[in-house]
Amino acid sequence: MSLFWEPRWVRKKLIVDGIEVITCVDEVTKLILCPICENIDEFCPEGRQTSKVRENLLTFFTSRDLVYHLRSHKYLKKFKFKVEKYEEAEEVEEEGEEEE
């Protein structure tokens, strides 16, 4: 029995509700990294698999949990980006303009 976790990080594209996220997924446990909180180039460089582990690593069990977490980033002032669905992209932009 192993007393430590040795992940196998692989870069994958996840699509949830029309939102595409490129991030690292552990092939052993299926845990998902936040691509904003963690440097995915460090954990899963393109075309390679790594087993890097760090304390306080922010991971999620489902891609839907990751998307909810990514939406919370838009309220942080140091990050500026939009999280929107492809089908509703025009509607979201119009609503944002009216509010300003």
C-alpha positions in Angstrom: 0.0 0.0 0.0 1.3 3.4 -0.9 1.3 6.3 1.5 1.7 9.0 -1.0 0.0 10.2 -4.2 1.9 10.1 -7.4 -0.2 11.8 -10.1 0.1 11.4 -13.8 -0.8 14.9 -15.1 -2.0 15.1 -18.7 -3.2 18.2 -20.5 -6.8 17.9 -21.7 -9.6 20.1 -23.1 -12.8 20.0 -21.1 -16.1 21.3 -22.4 -18.9 22.1 -19.9 -22.0 23.9 -20.9 -20.3 25.3 -24.0 -17.3 26.5 -22.0 -13.9 25.1 -23.1 -11.1 24.9 -20.5 -7.7 23.6 -21.2 -6.2 22.2 -18.0 -4.4 19.3 -16.3 -6.2 16.1 -15.4 -4.6 13.3 -13.3 -5.1 10.0 -15.1 -5.0 8.0 -11.8 -7.5 9.9 -9.6 -9.2 12.1 -12.4 -8.6 15.2 -10.3 -8.6 18.5 -12.3 -6.4 21.5 -11.7 -7.5 25.1 -11.9 -5.6 26.6 -14.9 -5.7 30.1 -13.3 -4.6 29.1 -9.7 -1.9 26.7 -11.0 0.6 27.0 -13.8 -0.5 24.2 -16.1 2.7 24.5 -18.2 4.6 23.5 -15.1 2.3 20.5 -14.2 1.5 19.2 -17.7 3.6 20.6 -20.5 2.1 19.9 -24.0 2.8 16.4 -25.2 4.3 15.2 -21.9 3.1 13.6 -18.7 4.5 14.6 -15.3 4.0 13.6 -11.7 4.7 16.9 -10.0 3.0 17.4 -6.6 2.9 20.5 -4.4 1.3 21.4 -1.1 -2.0 23.3 -1.2 -2.6 22.2 -4.8 -6.1 23.3 -5.8 -7.9 20.4 -7.5 -11.5 19.5 -8.3 -13.4 16.3 -8.7 -15.6 17.3 -11.6 -15.3 19.7 -14.6 -18.5 21.4 -13.5 -16.9 22.2 -10.1 -14.0 23.7 -12.0 -16.3 25.9 -14.1 -18.0 27.2 -10.9 -14.6 28.0 -9.5 -13.5 29.8 -12.6 -16.6 31.9 -12.5 -15.6 33.0 -9.0 -12.3 34.3 -10.4 -14.1 37.1 -12.4 -14.7 38.8 -9.0 -11.0 39.0 -8.2 -9.5 42.3 -9.3 -6.1 40.9 -10.4 -7.7 38.6 -13.1 -9.7 40.0 -16.0 -11.5 37.7 -18.3 -15.0 36.6 -19.3 -16.6 33.3 -18.7 -19.6 32.8 -21.0 -21.3 30.2 -23.0 -20.9 30.2 -26.7 -24.6 30.3 -27.5 -25.2 33.2 -25.2 -22.1 35.2 -26.0 -23.9 38.1 -27.7 -26.5 38.4 -24.9 -23.9 38.5 -22.2 -21.9 41.2 -23.9 -25.1 43.3 -24.5 -26.1 43.0 -20.8 -22.6 44.0 -19.7 -22.7 47.2 -21.9 -26.1 48.2 -20.4 -24.8 47.9 -16.9 -21.8 50.1 -17.4 
